[in-house]
Amino acid sequence: MAELSHKSRRRLSLLVLIVGLPVYIVVASSVVTAFGRPPILVELLIYVVLGLLWALPLKFVFKGVGREQPQDRD
């Protein structure tokens, strides 16, 4: 698979953070509340796991996005 350019990763990461993350939060909280309210520590554990789980598949998108754009080599 071809690697995304720095500019493409920046745009994709913004899209994920602005659109994807709020959608994921609504879906995750809806699923948790659909099963009834668990004890507070279990609920906290569920939200911590779900909070980390969304970023794992998108790790390659966010990697190096905060750095300056690398210079093209001739």
N, CA, C and O atoms as a printed pandas DataFrame, in Angstrom:
     atom_number atom_name residue_name chain_id  residue_number  x_coord  y_coord  z_coord
0              1         N          MET        A               1    0.848   -1.181    0.000
1              2        CA          MET        A               1    0.000    0.000    0.000
2              3         C          MET        A               1    0.886    1.234    0.000
3              4         O          MET        A               1    1.864    1.298    0.745
4              5         N          ALA        A               2    0.555    2.202   -0.820
5              6        CA          ALA        A               2    1.345    3.426   -0.916
6              7         C          ALA        A               2    1.156    4.267    0.340
7              8         O          ALA        A               2    0.067    4.324    0.911
8              9         N          GLU        A               3    2.222    4.906    0.749
9             10        CA          GLU        A               3    2.170    5.743    1.941
10            11         C          GLU        A               3    1.530    7.082    1.597
11            12         O          GLU        A               3    1.763    7.631    0.520
12            13         N          LEU        A               4    0.727    7.602    2.512
13            14        CA          LEU        A               4    0.073    8.891    2.294
14            15         C          LEU        A               4    1.081   10.015    2.438
15            16         O          LEU        A               4    2.012    9.928    3.238
16            17         N          SER        A               5    0.893   11.065    1.666
17            18        CA          SER        A               5    1.767   12.226    1.801
18            19         C          SER        A               5    1.447   12.940    3.108
19            20         O          SER        A               5    0.406   12.712    3.723
20            21         N          HIS        A               6    2.357   13.799    3.510
21            22        CA          HIS        A               6    2.175   14.542    4.756
22            23         C          HIS        A               6    0.902   15.386    4.702
23            24         O          HIS        A               6    0.141   15.441    5.668
24            25         N          LYS        A               7    0.684   16.032    3.577
25            26        CA          LYS        A               7   -0.499   16.879    3.404
26            27         C          LYS        A               7   -1.783   16.052    3.478
27            28         O          LYS        A               7   -2.770   16.481    4.075
28            29         N          SER        A               8   -1.765   14.876    2.876
29            30        CA          SER        A               8   -2.940   13.994    2.912
30            31         C          SER        A               8   -3.216   13.502    4.317
31            32         O          SER        A               8   -4.372   13.434    4.736
32            33         N          ARG        A               9   -2.167   13.156    5.050
33            34        CA          ARG        A               9   -2.344   12.701    6.440
34            35         C          ARG        A               9   -2.900   13.818    7.303
35            36         O          ARG        A               9   -3.738   13.570    8.170
36            37         N          ARG        A              10   -2.442   15.063    7.077
37            38        CA          ARG        A              10   -2.966   16.194    7.854
38            39         C          ARG        A              10   -4.452   16.389    7.583
39            40         O          ARG        A              10   -5.236   16.584    8.512
40            41         N          ARG        A              11   -4.837   16.337    6.324
41            42        CA          ARG        A              11   -6.250   16.512    5.978
42            43         C          ARG        A              11   -7.106   15.379    6.522
43            44         O          ARG        A              11   -8.190   15.611    7.057
44            45         N          LEU        A              12   -6.618   14.160    6.385
45            46        CA          LEU        A              12   -7.362   13.010    6.885
46            47         C          LEU        A              12   -7.483   13.048    8.401
47            48         O          LEU        A              12   -8.534   12.710    8.946
48            49         N          SER        A              13   -6.421   13.454    9.091
49            50        CA          SER        A              13   -6.479   13.527   10.547
50            51         C          SER        A              13   -7.474   14.592   11.002
51            52         O          SER        A              13   -8.185   14.386   11.986
52            53         N          LEU        A              14   -7.536   15.728   10.305
53            54        CA          LEU        A              14   -8.529   16.748   10.630
54            55         C          LEU        A              14   -9.948   16.237   10.405
55            56         O          LEU        A              14  -10.837   16.481   11.220
56            57         N          LEU        A              15  -10.154   15.536    9.313
57            58        CA          LEU        A              15  -11.465   14.965    9.028
58            59         C          LEU        A              15  -11.880   13.983   10.122
59            60         O          LEU        A              15  -13.019   13.999   10.589
60            61         N          VAL        A              16  -10.940   13.133   10.520
61            62        CA          VAL        A              16  -11.229   12.159   11.569
62            63         C          VAL        A              16  -11.566   12.859   12.879
63            64         O          VAL        A              16  -12.519   12.473   13.556
64            65         N          LEU        A              17  -10.801   13.882   13.245
65            66        CA          LEU        A              17  -11.027   14.567   14.514
66            67         C          LEU        A              17  -12.285   15.426   14.513
67            68         O          LEU        A              17  -12.965   15.527   15.535
68            69         N          ILE        A              18  -12.600   16.039   13.391
69            70        CA          ILE        A              18  -13.747   16.947   13.354
70            71         C          ILE        A              18  -15.061   16.214   13.085
71            72         O          ILE        A              18  -16.097   16.588   13.635
72            73         N          VAL        A              19  -15.031   15.185   12.255
73            74        CA          VAL        A              19  -16.261   14.478   11.896
74            75         C          VAL        A              19  -16.324   13.107   12.570
75            76         O          VAL        A              19  -17.319   12.769   13.211
76            77         N          GLY        A              20  -15.280   12.337   12.424
77            78        CA          GLY        A              20  -15.305   10.950   12.887
78            79         C          GLY        A              20  -15.369   10.784   14.393
79            80         O          GLY        A              20  -16.125    9.951   14.893
80            81         N          LEU        A              21  -14.590   11.565   15.119
81            82        CA          LEU        A              21  -14.567   11.417   16.577
82            83         C          LEU        A              21  -15.907   11.758   17.236
83            84         O          LEU        A              21  -16.361   10.995   18.088
84            85         N          PRO        A              22  -16.562   12.878   16.878
85            86        CA          PRO        A              22  -17.884   13.122   17.461
86            87         C          PRO        A              22  -18.907   12.028   17.137
87            88         O          PRO        A              22  -19.720   11.665   17.987
88            89         N          VAL        A              23  -18.863   11.507   15.914
89            90        CA          VAL        A              23  -19.768   10.411   15.556
90            91         C          VAL        A              23  -19.457    9.185   16.411
91            92         O          VAL        A              23  -20.375    8.534   16.910
92            93         N          TYR        A              24  -18.183    8.865   16.585
93            94        CA          TYR        A              24  -17.778    7.727   17.406
94            95         C          TYR        A              24  -18.228    7.910   18.855
95            96         O          TYR        A              24  -18.674    6.953   19.486
96            97         N          ILE        A              25  -18.116    9.123   19.385
97            98        CA          ILE        A              25  -18.530    9.394   20.766
98            99         C          ILE        A              25  -20.026    9.166   20.934
99           100         O          ILE        A              25  -20.453    8.555   21.914
100          101         N          VAL        A              26  -20.824    9.648   19.992
101          102        CA          VAL        A              26  -22.283    9.471   20.071
102          103         C          VAL        A              26  -22.640    7.992   19.980
103          104         O          VAL        A              26  -23.472    7.506   20.747
104          105         N          VAL        A              27  -22.021    7.279   19.052
105          106        CA          VAL        A              27  -22.312    5.847   18.896
106          107         C          VAL        A              27  -21.882    5.070   20.135
107          108         O          VAL        A              27  -22.631    4.222   20.622
108          109         N          ALA        A              28  -20.687    5.346   20.650
109          110        CA          ALA        A              28  -20.193    4.629   21.827
110          111         C          ALA        A              28  -21.071    4.884   23.045
111          112         O          ALA        A              28  -21.398    3.950   23.778
112          113         N          SER        A              29  -21.455    6.131   23.270
113          114        CA          SER        A              29  -22.300    6.422   24.433
114          115         C          SER        A              29  -23.703    5.846   24.258
115          116         O          SER        A              29  -24.325    5.437   25.238
116          117         N          SER        A              30  -24.210    5.808   23.021
117          118        CA          SER        A              30  -25.527    5.210   22.779
118          119         C          SER        A              30  -25.508    3.712   23.038
119          120         O          SER        A              30  -26.451    3.166   23.610
120          121         N          VAL        A              31  -24.446    3.051   22.623
121          122        CA          VAL        A              31  -24.331    1.602   22.855
122          123         C          VAL        A              31  -24.230    1.305   24.344
123          124         O          VAL        A              31  -24.863    0.369   24.830
124          125         N          VAL        A              32  -23.449    2.082   25.069
125          126        CA          VAL        A              32  -23.285    1.843   26.507
126          127         C          VAL        A              32  -24.601    2.083   27.238
127          128         O          VAL        A              32  -24.963    1.301   28.117
128          129         N          THR        A              33  -25.322    3.142   26.897
129          130        CA          THR        A              33  -26.589    3.416   27.583
130          131         C          THR        A              33  -27.692    2.450   27.167
131          132         O          THR        A              33  -28.660    2.275   27.908
132          133         N          ALA        A              34  -27.573    1.820   26.002
133          134        CA          ALA        A              34  -28.585    0.864   25.565
134          135         C          ALA        A              34  -28.617   -0.371   26.461
135          136         O          ALA        A              34  -29.652   -1.027   26.583
136          137         N          PHE        A              35  -27.496   -0.685   27.081
137          138        CA          PHE        A              35  -27.421   -1.848   27.967
138          139         C          PHE        A              35  -27.748   -1.505   29.412
139          140         O          PHE        A              35  -27.587   -2.352   30.291
140          141         N          GLY        A              36  -28.196   -0.307   29.679
141          142        CA          GLY        A              36  -28.483    0.098   31.048
142          143         C          GLY        A              36  -27.219    0.656   31.682
143          144         O          GLY        A              36  -26.119    0.476   31.160
144          145         N          ARG        A              37  -27.382    1.328   32.800
145          146        CA          ARG        A              37  -26.234    1.955   33.452
146          147         C          ARG        A              37  -25.524    0.947   34.349
147          148         O          ARG        A              37  -26.089    0.490   35.342
148          149         N          PRO        A              38  -24.274    0.597   33.999
149          150        CA          PRO        A              38  -23.499   -0.311   34.837
150          151         C          PRO        A              38  -22.950    0.440   36.055
151          152         O          PRO        A              38  -23.070    1.663   36.131
152          153         N          PRO        A              39  -22.353   -0.277   36.999
153          154        CA          PRO        A              39  -21.691    0.408   38.120
154          155         C          PRO        A              39  -20.663    1.414   37.600
155          156         O          PRO        A              39  -20.102    1.230   36.520
156          157         N          ILE        A              40  -20.421    2.466   38.363
157          158        CA          ILE        A              40  -19.621    3.590   37.891
158          159         C          ILE        A              40  -18.207    3.187   37.480
159          160         O          ILE        A              40  -17.686    3.722   36.501
160          161         N          LEU        A              41  -17.575    2.268   38.193
161          162        CA          LEU        A              41  -16.217    1.849   37.830
162          163         C          LEU        A              41  -16.207    1.047   36.529
163          164         O          LEU        A              41  -15.276    1.165   35.732
164          165         N          VAL        A              42  -17.224    0.247   36.319
165          166        CA          VAL        A              42  -17.328   -0.508   35.065
166          167         C          VAL        A              42  -17.572    0.454   33.911
167          168         O          VAL        A              42  -16.985    0.309   32.838
168          169         N          GLU        A              43  -18.436    1.433   34.132
169          170        CA          GLU        A              43  -18.713    2.427   33.104
170          171         C          GLU        A              43  -17.447    3.230   32.773
171          172         O          GLU        A              43  -17.170    3.497   31.603
172          173         N          LEU        A              44  -16.693    3.608   33.787
173          174        CA          LEU        A              44  -15.440    4.326   33.568
174          175         C          LEU        A              44  -14.465    3.478   32.761
175          176         O          LEU        A              44  -13.826    3.980   31.836
176          177         N          LEU        A              45  -14.348    2.210   33.099
177          178        CA          LEU        A              45  -13.459    1.312   32.371
178          179         C          LEU        A              45  -13.889    1.175   30.910
179          180         O          LEU        A              45  -13.047    1.172   30.012
180          181         N          ILE        A              46  -15.189    1.063   30.672
181          182        CA          ILE        A              46  -15.700    0.953   29.296
182          183         C          ILE        A              46  -15.330    2.196   28.492
183          184         O          ILE        A              46  -14.869    2.087   27.355
184          185         N          TYR        A              47  -15.531    3.382   29.081
185          186        CA          TYR        A              47  -15.229    4.613   28.355
186          187         C          TYR        A              47  -13.730    4.814   28.146
187          188         O          TYR        A              47  -13.323    5.361   27.120
188          189         N          VAL        A              48  -12.912    4.388   29.085
189          190        CA          VAL        A              48  -11.456    4.480   28.909
190          191         C          VAL        A              48  -11.011    3.567   27.772
191          192         O          VAL        A              48  -10.221    3.972   26.919
192          193         N          VAL        A              49  -11.518    2.337   27.758
193          194        CA          VAL        A              49  -11.155    1.398   26.687
194          195         C          VAL        A              49  -11.643    1.914   25.338
195          196         O          VAL        A              49  -10.893    1.887   24.362
196          197         N          LEU        A              50  -12.874    2.378   25.267
197          198        CA          LEU        A              50  -13.403    2.916   24.006
198          199         C          LEU        A              50  -12.659    4.188   23.592
199          200         O          LEU        A              50  -12.496    4.451   22.400
200          201         N          GLY        A              51  -12.212    4.969   24.562
201          202        CA          GLY        A              51  -11.458    6.176   24.263
202          203         C          GLY        A              51  -10.105    5.882   23.647
203          204         O          GLY        A              51   -9.608    6.671   22.843
204          205         N          LEU        A              52   -9.506    4.772   24.006
205          206        CA          LEU        A              52   -8.224    4.383   23.424
206          207         C          LEU        A              52   -8.409    3.575   22.143
207          208         O          LEU        A              52   -7.574    3.633   21.241
208          209         N          LEU        A              53   -9.477    2.840   22.069
209          210        CA          LEU        A              53   -9.707    1.927   20.956
210          211         C          LEU        A              53   -9.878    2.637   19.612
211          212         O          LEU        A              53   -9.471    2.096   18.584
212          213         N          TRP        A              54  -10.465    3.821   19.595
213          214        CA          TRP        A              54  -10.706    4.512   18.328
214          215         C          TRP        A              54   -9.406    4.926   17.651
215          216         O          TRP        A              54   -9.348    5.003   16.424
216          217         N          ALA        A              55   -8.367    5.194   18.431
217          218        CA          ALA        A              55   -7.128    5.717   17.852
218          219         C          ALA        A              55   -6.210    4.629   17.300
219          220         O          ALA        A              55   -5.385    4.915   16.433
220          221         N          LEU        A              56   -6.328    3.421   17.767
221          222        CA          LEU        A              56   -5.403    2.368   17.340
222          223         C          LEU        A              56   -5.413    2.114   15.836
223          224         O          LEU        A              56   -4.337    2.057   15.240
224          225         N          PRO        A              57   -6.557    1.960   15.197
225          226        CA          PRO        A              57   -6.515    1.724   13.750
226          227         C          PRO        A              57   -6.071    2.951   12.954
227          228         O          PRO        A              57   -5.666    2.821   11.798
228          229         N          LEU        A              58   -6.141    4.136   13.554
229          230        CA          LEU        A              58   -5.799    5.365   12.843
230          231         C          LEU        A              58   -4.424    5.896   13.229
231          232         O          LEU        A              58   -4.084    7.038   12.917
232          233         N          LYS        A              59   -3.654    5.091   13.891
233          234        CA          LYS        A              59   -2.334    5.508   14.361
234          235         C          LYS        A              59   -1.449    5.991   13.206
235          236         O          LYS        A              59   -0.718    6.970   13.361
236          237         N          PHE        A              60   -1.506    5.325   12.062
237          238        CA          PHE        A              60   -0.674    5.700   10.924
238          239         C          PHE        A              60   -1.049    7.075   10.371
239          240         O          PHE        A              60   -0.207    7.763    9.794
240          241         N          VAL        A              61   -2.306    7.475   10.545
241          242        CA          VAL        A              61   -2.750    8.773   10.040
242          243         C          VAL        A              61   -2.168    9.903   10.890
243          244         O          VAL        A              61   -1.745   10.929   10.359
244          245         N          PHE        A              62   -2.149    9.710   12.206
245          246        CA          PHE        A              62   -1.724   10.758   13.116
246          247         C          PHE        A              62   -0.211   10.834   13.294
247          248         O          PHE        A              62    0.302   11.828   13.808
248          249         N          LYS        A              63    0.494    9.815   12.882
249          250        CA          LYS        A              63    1.939    9.757   13.095
250          251         C          LYS        A              63    2.649   10.846   12.280
251          252         O          LYS        A              63    2.565   10.864   11.052
252          253         N          GLY        A              64    3.345   11.746   12.972
253          254        CA          GLY        A              64    4.118   12.794   12.332
254          255         C          GLY        A              64    3.329   13.985   11.832
255          256         O          GLY        A              64    3.898   14.858   11.177
256          257         N          VAL        A              65    2.036   14.052   12.119
257          258        CA          VAL        A              65    1.208   15.149   11.612
258          259         C          VAL        A              65    1.563   16.470   12.295
259          260         O          VAL        A              65    1.463   17.524   11.667
260          261         N          GLY        A              66    1.965   16.440   13.537
261          262        CA          GLY        A              66    2.279   17.666   14.270
262          263         C          GLY        A              66    3.610   18.279   13.893
263          264         O          GLY        A              66    3.903   19.406   14.291
264          265         N          ARG        A              67    4.407   17.575   13.148
265          266        CA          ARG        A              67    5.723   18.089   12.750
266          267         C          ARG        A              67    5.593   18.914   11.471
267          268         O          ARG        A              67    4.572   18.876   10.784
268          269         N          GLU        A              68    6.667   19.664   11.170
269          270        CA          GLU        A              68    6.682   20.418    9.922
270          271         C          GLU        A              68    6.710   19.463    8.736
271          272         O          GLU        A              68    7.177   18.328    8.834
272          273         N          GLN        A              69    6.205   19.948    7.635
273          274        CA          GLN        A              69    6.203   19.136    6.414
274          275         C          GLN        A              69    7.636   18.876    5.969
275          276         O          GLN        A              69    8.420   19.815    5.828
276          277         N          PRO        A              70    7.986   17.613    5.747
277          278        CA          PRO        A              70    9.350   17.320    5.308
278          279         C          PRO        A              70    9.634   17.901    3.928
279          280         O          PRO        A              70    8.746   17.982    3.079
280          281         N          GLN        A              71   10.862   18.296    3.722
281          282        CA          GLN        A              71   11.277   18.849    2.434
282          283         C          GLN        A              71   11.431   17.725    1.426
283          284         O          GLN        A              71   11.902   16.638    1.759
284          285         N          ASP        A              72   11.031   17.995    0.193
285          286        CA          ASP        A              72   11.196   16.981   -0.868
286          287         C          ASP        A              72   12.671   16.840   -1.207
287          288         O          ASP        A              72   13.395   17.831   -1.309
288          289         N          ARG        A              73   13.101   15.620   -1.378
289          290        CA          ARG        A              73   14.477   15.355   -1.749
290          291         C          ARG        A              73   14.567   15.188   -3.254
291          292         O          ARG        A              73   13.735   14.517   -3.865
292          293         N          ASP        A              74   15.573   15.798   -3.842
293          294        CA          ASP        A              74   15.760   15.706   -5.300
294          295         C          ASP        A              74   16.578   14.494   -5.665
295          296         O          ASP        A              74   16.836   14.255   -6.845
